[in-house]
Amino acid sequence: MEMKTISQKKRVSGDLSTNGDHNGESGTASKETLKPGSKIRPDVTEEDVRKLLERLYGIIVLEMGEMDSYDDKNFLIQADTLIKNPILKTYSPTGYVLKIANSLDSEDELFFEGQTEIMQLLRAHHITCPTPVQNIFGKYHSIEKFADGKHIVRLLEFIPGKVFHGVPHPDRLFYEAGTFIARIDSALKSIKHQGILKRQSIWMLDNVQKLKDFLYVIKDEQHKDIIEQVLEAFEKRIIPNLDEFEAGVIYGDFNEHNIIVSRKDEQVKEYEITGIIDFGDCCYSRYVYELAIAMAYMMLESNDLDTGGLVMAGYSMLRVIPQHEKNVLRVAIAARLCQSLVLGLYTSTVDESNQYILSTQSRGWKILEALWAEKDKDILERWETVADQYLTRSDK
């Protein structure tokens, strides 16, 4: 495994570690949502990381690379096989990810307990995701003090593979994305952890109206006008009818940098979805939002609105999409795109070194503009046609 000590900076709402690997997580807000002007990312050095790993986990670092993350700090670690931790029975040859949460999330310990429970549950359902590692005290997280304040620290086993972003994308892979997120939501139905059920985040679509506090970062008046139109449509068409939409625990951030893929055959460049990382946006919310988020990011990845139909086709194999949910998909997808674009631009103003989050700005605005120029009825018919054509193909 190639390791690098120079971090690559962040992208809108996702993670990508050095050299196409993964297992970082994006930071999101906790009990209180993000406020304009807040700087919440941990201020830690690689020396801090080495000392943490030795003290908390009995691990000696051989190689280290900082990974992309939104508001957290994540480090990919290759460790010495000699581990001085009686609780840690096995050594992970693929490495570990040390995760230092942002100061806002770190105020909510219950949420991190909930994330641990989710990862353990998904693994029990044979869905590949990171394995939480206990520290020498038998805990899955601890609160540590740094120069800028207190932060929650965790360690996860690293999952080998690539992220969805950048690999070849036949229609089958987008269809598979739809089935995979539906499968995750099905597994999460049994989650009753209060840290998840009470989660509040600026990234939740339930809180999309909070974007109004951040619109000052948008200098293009046409872009600002689109966002205001989307927020108005969301407020009029979705919020008054929330009780009609089925709710449950959702993953909440099914983007191209959180989905792990592996080659089906080493001789052929054909990939399949094999795992998922980053549980920082899991929450109790509406299933229509989950589908909208997945469709938004998959359309961003393909740069094609038609991709939404492939995701719908896969998702509908495990959960029937009611008509009233289909009717608001365009608005919900546009709302998620607005969140990514506005909050990504905002974060770059707080941390100018964080140019990674700006990499999808150009493509994101084009997709949002194209989607918002469509009528609900027309784009829905387009997606349903794509879905029907895919499901009746003999070569899928």
Salt bridges, closest charged atoms under 4 A:
GLU25 OE1 - ARG154 NH2 3.30
GLU32 OE1 - LYS35 NZ 3.76
GLU66 OE2 - ARG41 NH2 3.70
GLU66 OE2 - LYS73 NZ 3.36
ASP105 OD1 - ARG199 NH2 3.31
GLU109 OE1 - HIS141 NE2 2.82
GLU113 OE1 - HIS193 NE2 3.63
GLU144 OE1 - ARG55 NH2 2.79
ASP148 OD2 - HIS151 NE2 3.16
ASP171 OD2 - ARG393 NH1 2.86
GLU176 OE1 - ARG172 NH1 2.87
ASP206 OD2 - ARG286 NH1 3.32
ASP220 OD2 - HIS223 ND1 3.92
GLU232 OE2 - LYS236 NZ 2.92
GLU235 OE1 - LYS212 NZ 3.74
GLU246 OE1 - ARG319 NH2 3.06
ASP253 OD1 - ARG336 NH2 3.26
GLU256 OE2 - ARG11 NH1 3.17
GLU270 OE2 - ARG172 NH2 3.64
GLU270 OE2 - LYS264 NZ 3.82
GLU301 OE1 - HIS165 ND1 2.85
GLU301 OE2 - HIS169 NE2 3.46
ASP306 OD1 - ARG382 NE 2.57
GLU325 OE2 - ARG319 NH2 2.74
GLU369 OE2 - HIS223 NE2 3.16
GLU374 OE2 - ARG382 NH1 2.94
ASP376 OD2 - ARG237 NH1 2.36
ASP376 OD1 - ARG330 NH1 2.96
GLU381 OE2 - LYS377 NZ 2.78
GLU384 OE2 - LYS326 NZ 3.21
ASP395 OD1 - ARG393 NE 3.02
